[in-house]
Amino acid sequence: MPDLPTPQDAIEAALFSECWDAVLAYADLCTSGSTAAAQLGREAFAHGIREARAAEAGPVRGAGRRPARLPRIPLLLTSVRTTAAAWEEDGQGHKLDPDLRLWLNSDKAARFTGPPLRRPLALRGLRDLQQADAELLWLAEVEALPLSLVARRLGLDPDTAAEELQQVRTLFRDRCHRNHLDTPMDAGCRSYARLLDAVTRSPAADTPGDLSRHLATCVGCAEAAACLRLHGGGLPAALAGGVIGWGGLAYLERRRRAAEVRLGAGRAGTADRAADDPEDGTQKARVARNGLLVAAVLVSVLALGVSLMPFGGSGSGDEPGTRDDAGRQPVADPGPSLPSAPSLPPATSQPAGRSHDAAGEPDRPRSSESSDRHTEPQGTATPTERTTPAERAKPTCRVEYDLVNQWPDGFQATVSVTSTAALDSWRVSWSFRDGQQVGQMWDASVSQDGSRVTATAADYNESVPAGGDLAFGFISSWRGKNSPPYDFTLNGRACAKSG
């Protein structure tokens, strides 16, 4: 296994950390285990750095024009892909993800190494940009870094960085349009090329029905549409899929989540906050502490109220063990489950796994428990009157489902779950209505039984603090209709759905 290259100077040393992080993230997607991911990442990183240095030291073509090449991070990511292809040829394919192996042996992979005019449009468009412009576009769109951080790294004026990014987007679109017209295509595609350019320029323009049907069946024109349409938020996916190839969308989502973690953000949409702004994390911590204090006070007040309520066999339905106004399950089980005399038959003892020790329920005062124990008349409750704890419990989690992108036969989505309790491991399940089939998932492992899908925590994200979030993304197929999923559960308990 090769060692990582030694940085040549301080500038390269500063880039190495982020570049290695990106390479390892993609290598992890491409392999079947962490050991293989580290090995693939190191080989690809060493090869990619040598290639980048050779390109930077190469001769300049006439009039000072540089040879077309990719920015450093996408160059290293393509090195991961080519190194994985070399593994497959050398008999090390068993270390790779099975889906990647199928892709490497398909016509889709051949496009990235075939004739230049047949390669993905996003790859050609990015290579045609000046180096600084290509770096700006990739870091802001794919790596999801805050624009203020990108501006400092590239030596740009933070006040004009947003305007410059918009200009680079327009330049990228122009390069892609020119390359699309240069691509060998049949008469049908050629007839739609100018219409596609006109439709994608305006966010308000409607796509004609015949063009929409053509895009549903033509891969090349669909790729062109994604690169030419700057509005709608599809540019990052077009860049990642066109430059990286297999796993591009999964890498894109993983980098967005990594950017949020680095910035102390808990949800999507906060990645544009400056990296040195601590206000967001401080505010969240303050809200969490205040919420815990309020919850503790409410629990104590409710417990005191329960302890002062009159109990007895009056038939009013206020026996201990039923749900209180807040919907909580009292510590004491109904009726015979709390023996008050040694002669009580074993059949009436409490179910296994239930505890009457106040240490098992720290939020309930011991005085309330004592009141329940000596005021409940024997034999007033029957098993048919009881409900299961899952039926009586309030949702302990909240889920957000976000449809990130959709195309004629597939879509990309993310799931974010907030848990009120700390978790050592987690399992999120849901059901689809329209026969959707999940094909790829990141930050979790997936299994599907009919319409029921289950996502299980990965090794690195099993633990979730109380009030914390867990998140993962996936790519799925659909046909005819793509209704949102329903019946979300976390570790078997129902989750409330946000929105």
Secondary structure, DSSP 8 states (H G I E B T S, - for coil): -------SSHHHHHHHHHHHHHHHHHHHHHBSSHHHHHHHHHHHHHHHHHHHHHHHHS--BGGGB------HHHHHHHHHHHHHHHHHHTT-GGGB-HHHHHHHTSHHHHTTTS-GGGS-HHHHHHHHS-HHHHHHHHHHHTS---HHHHHHHHT--TTTHHHHHHHHHHHHHHHHHHHHHHS---HHHHHHHHHHHHHHH-TT----HHHHHHHHH-HHHHHHHHHH--SSS-HHHHHHHHHT-TTHHHHHHHHHHHHHHHTT--STT-TTS-TT--HHHHHHHHHHHHHHHHHHHHHHHHHHHHHHS--SSSSSS--TTS--TT----SS-SGGGS--STTS-GGGS--TT----GGGSTTS-HHHHHHHHHHS-TT---GGG---HHHHS---EEEEEEEEEEETTEEEEEEEEEESS-BSS-EEEEE-SS--EEEEEESEEEEEETTEEEEEE-TTS--B-TT-EEEEEEEEE--S-----EEEEETTEE-EE--
